[in-house]
Amino acid sequence: MALIAHSIFLCVVFLDTGWGSKPTADHSVCKTEKRSADCNGRWLDTVPADLPAGTEELLLDANAIQTLRNASLGQYQFLQSLRLCENGLEVIEPGAFLASRRISFLFMANNALFMNYSMTAAALWSLPALRKLDLSGNQLTEDMMATLIQQLSSLESLSVARNAIMRLDDSHFKNLPYLKELDLQQNYIFEIEIGAFESLQGLQFLNLAYNYMPCIVEFDLTQLRILNASNNRIEWFLAADNDSAFKLETLDLSHNRLLFFPLLPRRNKLQTLLLTHNKISFYGKLFNDSESTLQLQSPYDNITNVTTINLWEEISYGVLSFLSILDMSWNRLQYLPERFFEGMASLGHLKLSHNCLETLHIHERESLDSLVDLDLSYNRLSNLQMNLGPGMSLPNLRWFNLSTNRLHGLQAEIFTHTPMITTVDLSNNPIEMCALHGSTTGAGSLSCIDIRNAGSLRNLYLAGCNLKVLGSHVFRGTFLVQLDLSDNPSALLSGLLPLQDVAPSLQVLSLRNTGLSAASINVDFSAFQKLKILDLSENSLASFPESLIGLRLSMLDLRRNCLHTLPQHAMQNPLGKSLHVIYLSRNPYDCCSLGWWDVLRSFSTVHIADMSEVTCNYSSRLINAANLPELVLLSCKWVTTDIILLYLVLVLPTCFALLVAFAIIFLTFRQHILQMVKIRYRSSPY
């Protein structure tokens, strides 16, 4: 009986909340589902009063509620999440939340709460269970913010992004012992006093991006896991000089004005360090590697003495043993100090692109066994040395980007000691590919690139290297899936013979501007049976390669060639059935030979990506092929359908004229002709 009575009681409570009879219902204005009511964008100026009493989530974004009155939420005692973003909300009356004290999540971004913030603060203080609060985009100053949150001790997440906060001190975040996430991005913060976050003992995520901070000194937030200080004006980052154990895992200092590599905590668990788009360089060579002292003066009259050696050496002895991602691209690095990578045993992704590096030496003691991705593109590298001896290798390296440097060659053993490498980009380097017998220039290095027998290599980019005519077996022993030879005008003057070793495995091939022409000795693609994407643009092909007809390409680029027409039957074979995208523009097509064009356009599966740019030639005029004028169509139709009549019109008058001339000559000289015949063929006298 007790069990039955308890069940009846639960049913009565469930029905009383308004959700028992209609678990999913349509309100006259809002959409209700389970225990959620969606009233977004309904132009409401008050909170609807007739929603189910058991509503736990109420969405009121993008309305016109300027005042949240004391009685607005009186009937929603079970409310836990409330959204009031983009309402023009100016004030919340002090008793507005008294009946909804269970609210844990409150989002009020993009309003005007700066206008009556004291009254709104009194309302917020009545929410003892509030865990997440979003006050971003409300034109709040630091003092307004402090007033609004000063008694919200239950807060775990706070966003005051996109406000008018300019400076922070230890009075602004008092009484927030459980706060884990603090978002201060896109304000006007130029000063954070030491100790401003001291009371936030549980803080793990701090976002200070897009502010105006000139530096971060005496950084001592040992409990912090993620710090985003990108897009500021930071010239240096100095951690507190102590042996405290920091939990910092991600540090983003990108898009700043850093002059030095940051001086990081000696004991840390840093996994991601983002320093891209700064002014970082190393200055040890300026002082002849001697220990000199620099004075760094902050805008607050704090002076810090830092030795030039300490500007980099403190990070070199195991303190970055957890580091997995290091991005130092877009800086002013001219060199890296010796043993720079020593101790970075977990480094997996290293980006050093867009710097001024001329040489790079990786020594035996700098073990990079975990390195997967190495980007050295857009530097001035002419010499790359990786002491790849018997005990040194890059066993996990997969992506190696060396594009846009000054390299002529690489060490012969580099691909031997990178057994997992799949992608190499050597574009825009003045390199040569090693012929059958490459000649060394000493120290185990070659004046060319030898990729033969690099069995793991799948993607190779050699665009813009000004390669000479390729030898016949430069790719022997490889199983390339993607090859880019673009912008090497002499590379294939002898045809496709140099690609015969990789033809069976290639799926993506770019031959843009490689010297292919109708005069090429060998433009036979029949061996490329796995090819899916082919770029033949910017060559001198005057006829469509018939060997392409049997391939199952999905993308074909024929732009900027010398094609007058395409074979119509090509579009009715495997090629036409497999094509998804084709590029055709910048060719001198004949407007009266566009039968192939009509067939191609009739295929719903083929997308002509540059259709609006495809033109054809008619009477020395270029006309858009997709919109040929009716007069041109009629003229071409007459020419193509009545060509026999045209020939008869031209031939018959000539024949008739010849016949008349022959008749006149015959009649004029008839007797003479007959006598000549009679004399010549007279019978014998016996």
C-alpha positions as CSV (number, residue, x, y, z in Angstrom):
1,M,0.0,0.0,0.0
2,A,2.9,2.4,0.8
3,L,4.3,1.7,-2.7
4,I,1.0,2.5,-4.4
5,A,0.5,5.7,-2.4
6,H,4.0,6.8,-3.3
7,S,3.3,6.1,-7.0
8,I,0.1,8.1,-6.9
9,F,1.9,11.0,-5.3
10,L,4.6,11.1,-8.0
11,C,1.9,11.0,-10.7
12,V,0.1,13.9,-9.1
13,V,3.3,16.0,-8.9
14,F,4.1,15.1,-12.5
15,L,0.7,16.2,-13.8
16,D,0.9,19.4,-11.7
17,T,4.0,20.6,-13.5
18,G,2.1,20.7,-16.7
19,W,4.2,18.1,-18.6
20,G,2.3,14.9,-17.8
21,S,-0.6,15.3,-20.2
22,K,1.5,16.9,-23.1
23,P,5.1,15.7,-23.2
24,T,5.5,17.6,-26.5
25,A,3.2,20.4,-27.3
26,D,2.9,23.5,-29.5
27,H,2.4,26.7,-27.6
28,S,0.7,29.6,-29.4
29,V,4.0,31.5,-29.6
30,C,6.8,29.2,-28.4
31,K,7.8,25.7,-29.3
32,T,7.8,23.4,-26.3
33,E,9.5,20.0,-26.2
34,K,10.1,17.9,-23.1
35,R,11.0,20.4,-20.4
36,S,12.3,23.1,-22.8
37,A,10.5,26.1,-24.3
38,D,12.0,27.8,-27.4
39,C,10.7,31.4,-27.7
40,N,13.7,32.7,-29.7
41,G,13.0,35.5,-32.2
42,R,9.3,36.0,-31.4
43,W,9.4,39.8,-30.8
44,L,8.2,39.3,-27.3
45,D,8.4,42.2,-24.8
46,T,7.5,40.1,-21.8
47,V,8.1,36.5,-20.6
48,P,5.1,34.3,-21.7
49,A,3.0,33.4,-18.7
50,D,1.2,30.3,-20.0
51,L,4.1,27.9,-20.6
52,P,4.1,24.6,-18.7
53,A,4.9,25.1,-15.0
54,G,7.6,22.4,-15.1
55,T,9.7,24.2,-17.7
56,E,13.4,23.8,-16.9
57,E,14.9,25.5,-19.9
58,L,13.6,28.8,-21.4
59,L,15.0,30.3,-24.5
60,L,14.2,34.0,-25.1
61,D,17.0,35.1,-27.3
62,A,16.4,37.8,-30.0
63,N,13.3,39.3,-28.5
64,A,12.4,42.8,-27.2
65,I,12.4,42.3,-23.4
66,Q,13.9,45.4,-22.0
67,T,12.9,44.8,-18.4
68,L,12.6,41.5,-16.5
69,R,10.0,42.3,-13.9
70,N,9.6,40.7,-10.4
71,A,6.6,38.6,-11.5
72,S,8.0,37.6,-14.9
73,L,9.2,34.1,-13.8
74,G,7.0,33.6,-10.8
75,Q,5.3,30.4,-12.1
76,Y,8.5,28.7,-13.3
77,Q,9.9,27.3,-10.1
78,F,11.7,24.4,-11.8
79,L,13.7,26.7,-14.2
80,Q,17.4,25.8,-14.4
81,S,18.5,27.5,-17.7
82,L,17.5,30.9,-19.0
83,R,18.6,32.7,-22.1
84,L,17.9,36.4,-22.7
85,C,20.6,37.3,-25.2
86,E,20.0,40.1,-27.7
87,N,16.9,41.6,-26.2
88,G,18.0,45.2,-25.4
89,L,17.6,44.2,-21.8
90,E,18.3,47.2,-19.5
91,V,17.3,46.1,-16.0
92,I,16.4,43.1,-14.0
93,E,14.2,44.0,-11.0
94,P,15.5,42.7,-7.7
95,G,12.8,40.1,-7.1
96,A,12.7,38.7,-10.7
97,F,14.5,35.4,-9.7
98,L,13.0,34.9,-6.2
99,A,10.6,32.2,-7.5
100,S,13.3,30.6,-9.8
101,R,16.2,30.1,-7.4
102,R,17.2,26.9,-9.1
103,I,18.6,28.7,-12.1
104,S,22.1,27.4,-12.8
105,F,22.8,28.7,-16.3
106,L,22.0,32.3,-17.2
107,F,22.9,33.9,-20.6
108,M,22.4,37.6,-21.1
109,A,24.9,38.5,-23.8
110,N,24.5,41.5,-26.1
111,N,22.2,43.6,-24.0
112,A,22.4,47.0,-22.2
113,L,22.8,45.9,-18.6
114,F,25.3,48.8,-17.9
115,M,22.3,51.1,-17.6
116,N,20.9,49.8,-14.3
117,Y,23.6,47.4,-13.2
118,S,23.1,48.0,-9.4
119,M,19.5,46.8,-9.6
120,T,20.4,43.9,-11.8
121,A,23.2,42.9,-9.4
122,A,20.6,42.7,-6.6
123,A,18.6,40.3,-8.7
124,L,21.6,38.1,-9.5
125,W,22.5,37.8,-5.8
126,S,19.3,35.9,-5.2
127,L,20.6,32.9,-7.3
128,P,22.5,30.7,-4.9
129,A,22.9,27.8,-7.5
130,L,24.1,29.9,-10.4
131,R,27.1,28.1,-12.1
132,K,27.4,29.7,-15.5
133,L,26.9,33.4,-16.3
134,D,27.3,35.2,-19.6
135,L,27.4,39.0,-19.4
136,S,29.3,39.5,-22.7
137,G,28.5,42.5,-24.9
138,N,26.8,44.7,-22.2
139,Q,29.2,47.7,-22.2
140,L,30.3,47.0,-18.6
141,T,33.3,48.6,-17.0
142,E,35.4,46.7,-14.5
143,D,33.6,48.3,-11.5
144,M,30.2,47.4,-13.0
145,M,31.4,43.8,-13.5
146,A,32.7,43.6,-9.9
147,T,29.3,44.8,-8.5
148,L,27.4,42.3,-10.6
149,I,29.4,39.2,-9.5
150,Q,30.6,40.1,-6.0
151,Q,28.1,37.8,-4.2
152,L,28.0,34.9,-6.8
153,S,30.2,32.6,-4.9
154,S,28.7,29.5,-6.7
155,L,30.0,30.6,-10.2
156,E,32.1,28.1,-12.1
157,S,32.0,29.9,-15.5
158,L,31.9,33.6,-16.2
159,S,32.0,35.5,-19.6
160,V,32.4,39.2,-19.6
161,A,33.8,39.4,-23.2
162,R,33.2,42.3,-25.5
163,N,32.7,44.9,-22.7
164,A,34.6,48.1,-21.7
165,I,36.9,46.6,-19.1
166,M,40.3,48.4,-19.0
167,R,42.2,47.3,-16.0
168,L,42.0,44.6,-13.3
169,D,43.2,44.4,-9.7
170,D,42.6,42.1,-6.7
171,S,39.2,43.7,-5.9
172,H,37.4,42.6,-9.0
173,F,37.2,38.8,-8.6
174,K,36.7,38.4,-4.8
175,N,34.6,35.6,-3.4
176,L,34.6,33.3,-6.5
177,P,36.3,30.2,-5.0
178,Y,34.8,27.8,-7.5
179,L,35.4,29.7,-10.7
180,K,37.0,27.5,-13.4
181,E,36.5,29.5,-16.6
182,L,36.9,33.2,-17.1
183,D,36.5,34.9,-20.5
184,L,37.8,38.5,-20.8
185,Q,38.4,38.6,-24.5
186,Q,37.7,41.6,-26.7
187,N,37.9,44.3,-24.0
188,Y,40.3,47.2,-23.6
189,I,42.5,45.7,-20.9
190,F,45.9,47.3,-20.8
191,E,46.9,46.5,-17.2
192,I,46.5,43.5,-14.9
193,E,48.0,44.1,-11.5
194,I,49.9,41.3,-9.8
195,G,47.5,39.3,-7.7
196,A,44.4,40.2,-9.7
197,F,43.5,36.5,-10.0
198,E,45.0,35.4,-6.7
199,S,41.6,34.6,-5.1
200,L,40.6,32.4,-8.1
201,Q,42.2,29.2,-6.7
202,G,40.2,27.0,-9.0
203,L,40.7,28.9,-12.2
204,Q,41.7,26.6,-15.1
205,F,40.8,28.5,-18.3
206,L,41.6,32.2,-18.8
207,N,40.9,34.0,-22.1
208,L,42.5,37.4,-22.4
209,A,42.6,37.5,-26.3
210,Y,42.0,40.7,-28.2
211,N,43.0,43.2,-25.6
212,Y,45.8,45.8,-25.2
213,M,48.2,44.2,-22.7
214,P,51.9,45.2,-23.3
215,C,53.4,42.4,-21.3
216,I,52.9,39.5,-18.8
217,V,55.4,39.5,-15.9
218,E,55.6,37.4,-12.8
219,F,53.1,35.0,-14.2
220,D,52.2,32.8,-11.2
221,L,48.8,31.1,-11.9
222,T,50.0,27.6,-11.0
223,Q,46.6,26.0,-11.2
224,L,45.8,27.4,-14.7
225,R,45.6,24.8,-17.5
226,I,44.8,27.0,-20.5
227,L,45.8,30.7,-21.1
228,N,44.8,32.5,-24.3
229,A,46.6,35.8,-24.5
230,S,46.7,36.1,-28.3
231,N,46.1,39.3,-30.3
232,N,47.4,41.7,-27.7
233,R,50.5,43.9,-27.7
234,I,52.7,41.7,-25.5
235,E,56.4,42.2,-26.0
236,W,57.6,39.7,-23.4
237,F,56.3,36.9,-21.2
238,L,58.1,36.2,-17.9
239,A,56.9,33.5,-15.5
240,A,57.6,33.8,-11.8
241,D,61.1,32.8,-10.9
242,N,60.4,30.0,-8.6
243,D,60.2,26.2,-8.5
244,S,56.4,25.9,-8.2
245,A,54.8,23.2,-10.2
246,F,52.6,24.8,-12.9
247,K,49.7,22.9,-14.4
248,L,49.7,25.0,-17.6
249,E,49.0,22.8,-20.7
250,T,48.2,25.4,-23.4
251,L,49.7,28.8,-23.8
252,D,48.6,30.9,-26.8
253,L,50.7,34.1,-27.3
254,S,50.2,34.3,-31.0
255,H,49.6,37.6,-32.8
256,N,51.5,39.8,-30.4
257,R,54.8,41.7,-30.4
258,L,57.0,39.2,-28.6
259,L,60.7,40.1,-29.0
260,F,62.0,37.1,-27.1
261,F,61.2,33.4,-26.6
262,P,59.0,33.4,-23.5
263,L,60.6,32.6,-20.2
264,L,58.4,29.7,-19.1
265,P,57.9,28.2,-15.6
266,R,60.7,25.8,-14.8
267,R,58.3,23.1,-13.8
268,N,55.4,22.8,-16.2
269,K,53.2,20.4,-18.1
270,L,53.0,22.6,-21.2
271,Q,51.7,20.6,-24.2
272,T,50.8,23.4,-26.7
273,L,52.8,26.6,-27.2
274,L,51.6,29.0,-29.9
275,L,53.9,31.9,-30.8
276,T,53.0,32.5,-34.4
277,H,52.9,36.1,-35.8
278,N,55.3,37.8,-33.4
279,K,58.8,39.4,-33.6
280,I,60.8,36.6,-31.9
281,S,64.4,36.3,-32.5
282,F,67.5,35.0,-30.6
283,Y,70.2,37.5,-29.7
284,G,73.1,35.4,-28.3
285,K,75.3,36.0,-31.4
286,L,75.0,39.7,-30.8
287,F,76.9,39.3,-27.6
288,N,79.4,36.8,-28.8
289,D,77.6,34.1,-26.8
290,S,78.8,35.8,-23.6
291,E,76.5,36.3,-20.6
292,S,75.3,39.9,-21.0
293,T,72.4,41.5,-19.2
294,L,69.4,43.3,-20.6
295,Q,67.0,45.4,-18.6
296,L,63.4,45.0,-19.5
297,Q,61.3,47.9,-18.1
298,S,57.5,47.5,-18.0
299,P,55.0,50.4,-18.2
300,Y,54.5,50.1,-14.5
301,D,58.1,51.0,-13.7
302,N,59.1,47.4,-12.9
303,I,62.6,46.6,-14.0
304,T,63.6,43.0,-14.7
305,N,67.2,42.0,-15.4
306,V,67.5,39.1,-17.9
307,T,70.7,37.6,-19.3
308,T,70.9,37.0,-23.0
309,I,71.7,33.4,-22.3
310,N,68.6,33.0,-20.1
311,L,66.5,34.3,-22.9
312,W,66.6,30.9,-24.4
313,E,68.7,28.4,-22.4
314,E,66.2,28.0,-19.5
315,I,63.8,26.2,-21.8
316,S,66.5,23.7,-23.0
317,Y,66.9,21.3,-20.2
318,G,63.8,19.2,-20.0
319,V,61.3,21.8,-18.9
320,L,59.4,21.2,-22.1
321,S,59.4,17.5,-22.0
322,F,55.6,17.4,-22.3
323,L,55.5,19.8,-25.3
324,S,53.6,18.3,-28.3
325,I,52.8,21.4,-30.4
326,L,55.3,24.3,-31.0
327,D,54.3,27.0,-33.5
328,M,56.9,29.7,-34.1
329,S,55.9,30.6,-37.7
330,W,55.7,34.2,-38.9
331,N,58.6,35.5,-36.7
332,R,62.1,36.9,-37.3
333,L,64.2,33.8,-36.5
334,Q,67.5,33.9,-38.2
335,Y,68.9,30.9,-36.4
336,L,68.0,28.5,-33.6
337,P,70.4,28.1,-30.6
338,E,72.4,24.9,-30.3
339,R,70.5,22.1,-28.4
340,F,67.3,24.1,-28.8
341,F,65.2,20.9,-29.1
342,E,67.0,19.0,-26.4
343,G,64.5,17.8,-23.9
344,M,61.5,18.1,-26.2
345,A,61.0,14.4,-26.2
346,S,57.2,14.6,-26.8
347,L,57.4,17.2,-29.7
348,G,55.0,16.0,-32.4
349,H,54.2,19.2,-34.4
350,L,56.8,21.8,-35.2
351,K,56.1,24.9,-37.3
352,L,58.9,27.3,-38.2
353,S,57.5,28.7,-41.5
354,H,57.8,32.3,-42.6
355,N,61.0,33.1,-40.8
356,C,64.5,34.1,-41.9
357,L,66.3,30.8,-41.2
358,E,69.3,30.3,-43.5
359,T,70.6,27.1,-41.9
360,L,69.2,24.5,-39.5
361,H,71.2,21.9,-37.7
362,I,69.5,19.2,-35.6
363,H,72.1,17.4,-33.5
364,E,72.2,13.9,-32.3
365,R,71.4,14.9,-28.7
366,E,68.2,16.6,-29.9
367,S,66.0,13.5,-30.1
368,L,62.9,14.1,-32.1
369,D,61.5,10.6,-32.1
370,S,57.9,11.8,-31.6
371,L,58.0,14.4,-34.4
372,V,55.2,13.9,-36.9
373,D,54.8,17.2,-38.7
374,L,57.8,19.5,-39.5
375,D,57.1,22.8,-41.4
376,L,60.1,24.8,-42.5
377,S,58.5,26.5,-45.5
378,Y,59.1,30.2,-46.5
379,N,62.6,30.6,-45.1
380,R,66.0,31.1,-46.6
381,L,67.3,27.6,-46.0
382,S,70.2,26.7,-48.2
383,N,71.6,24.1,-45.8
384,L,69.7,21.6,-43.8
385,Q,71.7,19.2,-41.6
386,M,70.1,16.5,-39.5
387,N,72.9,14.3,-38.1
388,L,71.1,11.2,-39.2
389,G,73.7,8.7,-38.0
390,P,73.2,5.1,-36.9
391,G,71.6,6.3,-33.7
392,M,69.6,9.2,-35.0
393,S,66.4,9.0,-37.0
394,L,62.9,10.6,-37.3
395,P,60.9,7.4,-37.0
396,N,57.5,9.0,-36.8
397,L,57.9,11.9,-39.3
398,R,55.1,11.9,-41.8
399,W,54.7,15.5,-43.1
400,F,57.8,17.5,-44.2
401,N,57.3,20.9,-45.7
402,L,60.4,22.6,-47.2
403,S,58.7,24.7,-49.8
404,T,59.9,28.2,-50.8
405,N,63.5,28.0,-49.6
406,R,66.9,28.0,-51.4
407,L,67.7,24.3,-51.2
408,H,69.6,22.6,-54.0
409,G,69.6,19.2,-52.5
410,L,69.1,17.1,-49.3
411,Q,71.2,14.5,-47.5
412,A,71.1,11.2,-49.3
413,E,70.1,9.3,-46.2
414,I,67.2,11.5,-45.2
415,F,64.5,9.2,-46.6
416,T,66.3,6.2,-45.2
417,H,65.9,7.5,-41.7
418,T,62.3,8.6,-42.1
419,P,60.6,5.3,-42.6
420,M,57.0,6.7,-42.0
421,I,57.2,9.7,-44.1
422,T,54.3,10.1,-46.5
423,T,54.3,13.8,-47.6
424,V,57.2,16.0,-48.8
425,D,56.8,19.5,-50.2
426,L,59.8,20.8,-52.0
427,S,58.0,23.4,-54.2
428,N,59.8,26.6,-55.1
429,N,63.3,25.4,-54.4
430,P,66.1,25.5,-57.1
431,I,66.5,21.7,-56.9
432,E,67.4,19.0,-59.3
433,M,66.2,15.4,-59.2
434,C,69.0,12.8,-58.9
435,A,69.6,10.8,-62.1
436,L,70.6,7.2,-62.0
437,H,74.0,8.1,-60.5
438,G,73.9,11.2,-58.3
439,S,77.3,12.9,-57.5
440,T,77.9,13.8,-53.9
441,T,79.4,17.1,-52.9
442,G,80.9,15.9,-49.6
443,A,79.8,15.3,-46.1
444,G,77.2,12.7,-47.2
445,S,75.1,15.4,-48.9
446,L,73.9,15.6,-52.5
447,S,73.5,18.5,-54.9
448,C,70.2,16.9,-55.9
449,I,67.1,15.3,-54.4
450,D,67.1,11.5,-54.4
451,I,63.7,10.0,-53.5
452,R,64.3,6.6,-55.2
453,N,63.2,3.7,-53.0
454,A,61.4,6.0,-50.5
455,G,58.8,3.3,-50.2
456,S,56.6,5.1,-47.6
457,L,56.3,8.3,-49.7
458,R,52.8,9.0,-51.0
459,N,52.6,12.7,-51.7
460,L,55.3,14.7,-53.4
461,Y,55.1,18.4,-54.3
462,L,57.7,19.8,-56.8
463,A,55.9,22.8,-58.2
464,G,57.9,25.8,-59.3
465,C,61.4,24.2,-59.0
466,N,62.5,25.0,-62.5
467,L,63.3,21.3,-63.1
468,K,65.3,20.3,-66.1
469,V,64.1,17.5,-68.3
470,L,63.4,14.6,-65.9
471,G,65.4,11.4,-66.3
472,S,63.6,8.1,-66.9
473,H,63.8,6.6,-63.4
474,V,63.9,9.4,-60.9
475,F,60.8,8.0,-59.2
476,R,61.9,4.3,-59.2
477,G,61.0,2.4,-56.0
478,T,58.3,4.8,-54.9
479,F,54.5,4.3,-54.8
480,L,53.3,7.9,-55.1
481,V,49.6,8.6,-54.9
482,Q,49.9,12.4,-55.5
483,L,52.5,14.2,-57.6
484,D,52.7,17.9,-58.3
485,L,55.1,18.9,-61.1
486,S,53.4,22.2,-61.9
487,D,55.3,25.2,-63.2
488,N,58.3,23.3,-64.4
489,P,58.2,24.3,-68.1
490,S,61.0,21.9,-69.2
491,A,60.3,18.9,-67.0
492,L,58.3,16.9,-69.5
493,L,59.5,18.1,-72.8
494,S,60.3,14.5,-73.6
495,G,56.8,13.2,-72.7
496,L,55.5,11.1,-69.8
497,L,58.3,8.5,-69.8
498,P,59.8,9.8,-66.5
499,L,56.5,9.0,-64.8
500,Q,56.3,5.4,-65.9
501,D,57.5,4.0,-62.5
502,V,54.7,5.7,-60.5
503,A,52.0,5.5,-63.2
504,P,50.3,2.4,-61.7
505,S,49.8,4.1,-58.2
506,L,49.1,7.7,-59.0
507,Q,45.7,9.1,-58.2
508,V,46.3,12.8,-58.3
509,L,48.6,14.3,-60.9
510,S,49.3,18.0,-61.6
511,L,51.1,18.7,-64.8
512,R,50.3,22.4,-65.2
513,N,52.8,24.2,-67.3
514,T,55.2,21.3,-67.7
515,G,56.0,21.6,-71.4
516,L,53.5,19.1,-72.8
517,S,52.5,19.7,-76.4
518,A,51.3,18.0,-79.5
519,A,55.0,17.6,-80.4
520,S,55.8,15.6,-77.3
521,I,57.2,12.2,-77.9
522,N,55.0,10.4,-75.4
523,V,51.7,11.8,-74.1
524,D,50.2,8.4,-73.4
525,F,48.1,8.1,-70.2
526,S,46.9,4.6,-70.7
527,A,49.2,3.3,-67.8
528,F,47.6,5.7,-65.3
529,Q,44.6,3.5,-64.5
530,K,44.1,4.7,-60.9
531,L,44.2,8.4,-61.8
532,K,41.3,10.4,-60.4
533,I,42.4,14.0,-60.7
534,L,44.5,15.3,-63.6
535,D,45.6,18.9,-64.2
536,L,46.9,19.5,-67.8
537,S,46.4,23.3,-67.8
538,E,48.8,25.9,-69.2
539,N,50.4,23.5,-71.7
540,S,50.4,23.6,-75.5
541,L,48.2,20.6,-76.3
542,A,46.6,21.1,-79.7
543,S,44.6,17.9,-79.6
544,F,42.9,15.9,-76.8
545,P,45.0,13.0,-75.7
546,E,43.0,9.9,-76.8
547,S,44.6,7.8,-74.1
548,L,42.5,9.7,-71.5
549,I,39.2,8.3,-72.9
550,G,39.7,5.0,-71.1
551,L,40.4,6.5,-67.7
552,R,37.9,7.1,-64.9
553,L,38.8,10.6,-63.9
554,S,36.7,12.6,-61.5
555,M,38.4,15.9,-62.2
556,L,40.1,17.1,-65.4
557,D,41.7,20.6,-66.0
558,L,42.3,21.5,-69.6
559,R,42.5,25.3,-69.2
560,R,45.0,27.4,-71.2
561,N,45.9,25.0,-74.0
562,C,45.5,25.1,-77.8
563,L,42.5,22.9,-78.1
564,H,40.1,23.6,-81.0
565,T,37.7,20.9,-80.2
566,L,37.2,17.8,-78.1
567,P,36.3,14.3,-79.4
568,Q,32.6,13.8,-79.0
569,H,33.0,10.1,-78.4
570,A,35.2,10.9,-75.4
571,M,32.2,12.0,-73.4
572,Q,30.4,8.8,-74.2
573,N,33.0,6.5,-72.8
574,P,34.3,5.7,-69.2
575,L,35.7,9.2,-69.0
576,G,32.4,11.0,-69.5
577,K,30.6,8.7,-67.1
578,S,33.1,9.2,-64.3
579,L,33.8,13.0,-64.6
580,H,32.4,15.2,-61.9
581,V,34.3,18.4,-62.5
582,I,36.0,19.7,-65.6
583,Y,37.8,23.0,-66.5
584,L,37.8,24.1,-70.1
585,S,38.4,27.8,-70.4
586,R,41.1,29.7,-72.3
587,N,41.2,27.4,-75.4
588,P,40.6,28.5,-79.0
589,Y,37.5,26.3,-79.6
590,D,35.7,26.5,-82.9
591,C,32.2,27.8,-82.4
592,C,30.9,25.6,-85.3
593,S,32.5,22.4,-83.8
594,L,30.8,22.3,-80.4
595,G,29.0,19.0,-80.6
596,W,31.1,17.7,-77.7
597,W,30.1,20.8,-75.7
598,D,26.4,20.0,-76.0
599,V,27.0,16.4,-75.0
600,L,29.0,17.4,-72.0
601,R,26.4,19.9,-70.8
602,S,23.7,17.2,-71.1
603,F,25.3,15.1,-68.4
604,S,23.8,16.0,-65.0
605,T,26.8,14.4,-63.2
606,V,29.4,16.7,-64.8
607,H,30.0,20.1,-63.5
608,I,31.8,22.6,-65.8
609,A,33.4,24.7,-63.1
610,D,34.4,27.6,-65.4
611,M,31.4,27.5,-67.7
612,S,30.9,31.2,-67.8
613,E,34.5,31.7,-69.0
614,V,34.5,29.1,-71.8
615,T,34.7,30.9,-75.2
616,C,34.9,29.9,-78.8
617,N,36.2,31.5,-82.0
618,Y,33.9,32.7,-84.7
619,S,35.1,34.9,-87.5
620,S,38.1,36.0,-85.3
621,R,35.7,36.9,-82.5
622,L,35.5,35.3,-79.1
623,I,32.0,34.4,-78.0
624,N,30.8,32.8,-74.8
625,A,30.1,29.2,-75.6
626,A,27.2,28.9,-73.1
627,N,25.3,31.8,-74.8
628,L,25.9,31.6,-78.5
629,P,23.8,34.2,-80.5
630,E,21.1,32.7,-82.7
631,L,22.7,34.1,-85.8
632,V,25.9,32.2,-85.1
633,L,24.0,29.0,-84.4
634,L,22.1,29.3,-87.7
635,S,25.3,30.1,-89.6
636,C,27.1,27.2,-88.1
637,K,24.1,24.9,-88.7
638,W,24.0,25.9,-92.4
639,V,27.7,25.3,-92.8
640,T,27.6,21.9,-91.1
641,T,24.4,20.5,-92.5
642,D,24.7,21.8,-96.1
643,I,28.4,21.3,-96.6
644,I,27.8,18.9,-99.5
645,L,25.6,21.5,-101.2
646,L,28.3,24.0,-100.7
647,Y,30.8,21.7,-102.4
648,L,28.4,21.2,-105.3
649,V,27.8,24.9,-105.7
650,L,31.6,25.4,-105.8
651,V,32.5,22.4,-108.0
652,L,29.6,22.3,-110.6
653,P,30.3,25.8,-112.2
654,T,33.9,24.9,-112.6
655,C,33.0,21.5,-114.3
656,F,30.5,23.2,-116.5
657,A,33.0,25.9,-117.5
658,L,35.5,23.2,-118.4
659,L,32.9,21.3,-120.4
660,V,31.9,24.3,-122.4
661,A,35.5,25.2,-123.1
662,F,36.1,21.6,-124.3
663,A,33.1,21.7,-126.6
664,I,34.1,25.1,-128.2
665,I,37.6,23.8,-128.8
666,F,36.3,20.6,-130.3
667,L,33.9,22.3,-132.6
668,T,36.5,24.8,-133.8
669,F,39.2,22.3,-134.6
670,R,36.9,19.4,-135.4
671,Q,38.2,18.7,-139.0
672,H,41.8,18.9,-138.0
673,I,41.2,16.7,-135.1
674,L,39.3,14.1,-137.2
675,Q,42.0,14.1,-139.9
676,M,44.7,13.6,-137.2
677,V,42.8,10.7,-135.8
678,K,42.2,9.2,-139.2
679,I,45.8,9.5,-140.2
680,R,47.0,8.0,-136.9
681,Y,44.7,5.1,-136.8
682,R,44.5,4.4,-140.7
683,S,44.4,0.7,-141.5
684,S,47.5,-1.1,-142.8
685,P,47.8,-1.3,-146.7
686,Y,48.0,-5.1,-146.6
